[in-house]
């Protein structure tokens, strides 16, 4: 059913748990068809009667996902049409997450940055290793936080806290994120599988019709609110992709220097 997948690793377990791994070491950054593969999997899961629960995680131990690849951003500076297509794909991915009918669990095995953080926070349940960083540093690379961060962070921790993290791009340790309700729990690394897969197994063994409908009922206000805002939010990020500050941020990162932003 998922024969089209080339940029992700899928592990279908006998009990109905489908594990989707972002396997692009060492940081599991998203590039190429990874967005499209993940979106198509999340759409098709709704029609996959063998799958009861989806778990997303990163390969290795360093990162859940570092989000966008800065070298890819450099290439896209001279590819405006491809840049715009990427933002359209980002909107479609978020829509797929909001419309997923089955439980989605994030097993945050390492740092979750940018899109990585967005994926972890849009999941129904999110469990992370203690000491890993969760951050949405879009502004650090001259992007607006339009791929979902500006929408989901305020819903989880309130507008005041969200503004502080999103306007600065500062990271938050997973245990602090759990304390303020940004994720469910932060646990020692040796307990992550027990907690994340333990919950996946428990939900897979439960009354799936009731669980799925309860999930959809919980998420309905969020879906109605966020889907109406996705176009504007994603296009804000697209506009920022053509700013001089974004080009400066990319060049500074690749040359290991501090960016000199001019505000345009």
Order of alpha helices (4+ residues) and beta strands (2+ residues): beta-beta-alpha-beta-beta-alpha-alpha-beta-beta-alpha-beta-beta-alpha-alpha-beta-alpha-beta-alpha-alpha-alpha-alpha
